[in-house]
Amino acid sequence: MYKIVRKKILNPTVTQMEIYAPLVANKAKPGQFIILRVNDEGERIPLTVAGTNPEEGTVKIIFQVVGATTELLNHKEEGEEIADFAGPLGVPTHTEGIKKVCIVGGGVGCAIAMPVAQEFHRLGAEVTSIIGFRNKDLLILEDEFRECSDRLIVMTDDGSYAREGNVTVPLKEMLEAGEHFDMIITIGPLIMMKFVTLAAKPYNVPVTVSMNPIMIDGTGMCGGCRITLEQDGKKVTKFACVDGPDFNGYEIDFDEAISRGRMYFDYERHAHEEVCNLFKKA
């Protein structure tokens, strides 16, 4: 069992936890993820490692309460335990040779983008971070991004905080002004990553996207996390759990990924409602 050492509510739907898992804490790198189960009867869900503290043996996770399992997890408190916490899984984010990077995060995807930005900052790269949210109430991790970024731009769709608009607006402005990045790394909703990739394409800037499709075992055996890439004019199937989660944004079939991501939306919403009703009756 894995103890919840710390719990912090970041906004009405997003929670941060630090889990005591020393073996994972000693091995995990930015871009990798874990798979957990809240209890012995629970489903397996993947969550990105949002930070580690090897000295304390803790791993930070940040999750949005959207389904049954995240609802159950969110009802756990400090000192309680969860059943399984397996990892690290996936391929770490590539950092070698990158001296100037633009990190583009959207919503809870900023929890994945943050440790990547911190790692580039630690390595001495020039870091520009653009983070976007629907409104001020959903803002998370601004202070953390400010500490590890040479330049931070905060966007809200409705203009309730910082600058109004989506994350592609400042990105396009910088690229149109002639600014060059060795790499753009974007993490967030699929539709956001699609348009970040499209915005960068005319300028031939490499784009890395972090894919988070449906995932079960995390070892490439179930095939649930398959995505389609186009390489050299051919369709290629890859698995986000073992080949990713990072991929070349220009190769991703975003429309297929978006369609697959919606397959279990109604089922998950129903399961979430059932769990919420259980807690209301308790």
ABEGO torsion letter per residue (X at the ends): XBBBABBBBABAABBBBBBBBAAAAAABBBGBBBBBBABAABBBBBBBBAEBBAAAGBBBBBBBBABAAAAAAAABBBGBBBABBBOBBEBBBBABGBABBBBBBBEAAAAAAAAAAAAAAAAGBBBBBBBBBABAAABBGAAAAAAABABBBBBBAAGABEBBEBAAAAAAAAAAAGBBBABBBBBEBAAAAAAAAAAAAAAGBBBBBBBBBBBAAGAGAAGAABBBBBBGGBBBBBBAAAAOABBBAAABBAAAAAAAAAAAAAAAAAAAAAAAAAAAAX
